[in-house]
Amino acid sequence: MTLKDETEVPQRRRGAALENALLDAAWEELVDKGYSAFTIESVAQRAATSRAVIYRRWPTKPELVRAAVVHAGDQDPVAIPDTGSLRDDLVELLRRASRSRARLGIIMVLQLSGYYAETGSGLAELRDAFMSGRENAVETLLARAVERGEVDPAKLTPRVVGVPFDLYRQELLMTLKPVPDEVSESIVDEVFMPLVRPSA
């Protein structure tokens, strides 16, 4: 074997490196082909491995897809801002989400309709799997705001707390484009802050 041949021998992947390679391949397949054309065999070919390697980790196509979506979201986490103001924190959080997560959200809408039909689930369930184990950014910002006296904690019902990102997702779903900064500001200034400020 020549030196050139030796350098071309691929390294055997194991553990986390192998799992990451499989999930990267699965996500790329979803982006390129959508759920309907997505197969375990195509993922194995893209990852240069066997179907058996994948099936040992994810026995079904929906399980692999779910894991791939969660993995894709882990690649670019959204840092929680701390500007000292709830209004500015929320605007910045929505801006960061639009920059780093809009594409993920659009793909989850456009490419995964077959997944939702097959599993009897919806975007909310997949989002919950994606968010599992993560710090809730809005709740973190609101806890700080309560300590500063910026909001009335009695007004923070689950529905109200969900308003900023409910409206953000609505904009994303309706336009299938990243949410503009001015829309994020409008969500916070015109809708959310009036709901949570302490009464005069």
N, C-alpha and C positions, 0 to 999 in steps of 0.2 A: 504493500500500500504506500502510495506517495504521500508527501507532506500535504499536498493539496487535497488528496482524498481524506486524510485524517481530519483536516479542518472542516470538511463538509459533513462529517458524521454528526447528526443532531444529538443534542443532549437529552437524556431520558428525563422527562418531567415527572415530578412526584408531588404529593401533598398539595399545598396551597398553590404552587406554581401551575400544576396540572389543572386544578379546579378553576383557577382564574382564566387559563387558556380556553377551557371548555365553555365557560360562561361568556367570555369575550366572543368566541365563535358563534354561540347561540344568539347573542344580541345582534351581531352583524347579520346573521341570517334573517332575524326578525325585521331589521331595518330594511334590508334589501328586498325581501320576498313577502313579508307579512305572515300572519299565522297560518293561513290556509295552505301555503306552499312550503311551510316550514316542516322539515322532517329530521328525525334523529340521524338518519344517514347523511343528510347534507351537512349537519353540524359536525359529525365525525370526519367527513371529508375536509371541511374547512379547518378543523383543528388537527388534522393529520393524525387521527387516532382511530380506534375501533368503536363500533356501536356498543359493544359490551362494556367498555370503559365508562361510557355515559350512563348506560342503564343501571350500572351498579350504584350510581350516585342519585340519579333521578329516574325512577322506573317508568314514568309516563311523560308524554309530551307536555301536558299542562304544568307538571311539576318543574320541568326544565325551563319552560318559558317564565314561570313565576320567579324562579331563582335568577334567571338572566335579567329580568326587569329590576329586581332588588340590587343585583350586582352593578348594573349600569348606573343606578342612582347613587351608589356608594363611591363612584369614581370622582365625583365633583361635589362634595358636601357644601352646603350653604352655611357660611359662618353667621352666627347671631350677632347683629350690630349692638353697640352700646354707646349711643350718642349723648345720653343723659336726658333725652326727651322721648316720650312714647311716640309722638307724632313722627319725629324724624327716624326713630328706630323702625317703625312699621313701613314707612315709605322706602327706606333703604333695604329692608328685608324683602319687600315685594320686587324691588329692582334687581336684587341679587338672584332671587328665584327666577325672574324672567330671563336673566342673562345665562344662568347655568342649567335651569330645569325646563325651560319652555320646549325645547326640542324633544326631551324625554316625554313630556306630557302630550305633545302632538302625536308622537309615535304610538303612545298608549291608546290614543283615540283611533288613529287611522289604520294601524296595522294589527290590532288585537281584537277586532270584532268577532272573529271566529273563536278566539279563546273564551270570550264572555259567553258566547252561545253554547259552546261545548261544556263549560263548567257551571253554567247557570249562575254566574257571578256578574259583577259589574265593575266599573272603574273604581268605585269606592272601596270594594274589597281588595282590589289589587293595590290601591293607594295605602290601605291599612297595613298590608304586608310590607310595603315599601317603607312605611314609617315606623314599623315595629322596632322597639329598642332604641329609637332616636329621641333626643330631647325635643319637646314641643316648643318651637321657637316663639310662637305667639304667647303661649302661657308663661314662658320665661320673661318676655318683655312686659307682660301685664303684671306679673308679680313685682317687678322692679317699679312699675308705674304706681302700683298700690302703695308701696313703701314711700314713694315721693309725694303721695297725695294727689296724683294726676287723674285718677279714675275712682269711681265709686264701686267698690267690690260687690255691692248688692246688685249692680246692673250687669255683672259678668255671668250671664246665663250661658249654657253651652251654645245656644243658637247665636247669641251676640258675639261670643268669642270666635265663632267660626266665620263671621261675616267677611273679614278682609280676604281670606283665601277662597271662600265661596264665590265672591265676586270676581276675584282674580281668575279662578278656573272658568267661570262663566265667560269672561272675556276671551280667554285662551280657546275655549271650545267653539265659540261663535266666530272667531277670526282665523284660528289655526295659525296665528303669528305670535311672536313674543309681545307681551303686554307693554305698551309705551309708558314712559315715565309719567306723563301727564295723567294717564288713566290711573296709575297707582296712587298718585297724589290725590286724585278725585275720590277714589275709594276711601282713603284715610280721612281726608278733610271734610268731605261732604256727607259721608255715610257713617263711618265708624266712630270718629272722635265725638260727634254729637250724641251718639248712643251711650257713651261710657263716662263722659265728664261728670263730675259731682254737680248736683243741682245747686243753683245760686242760693 
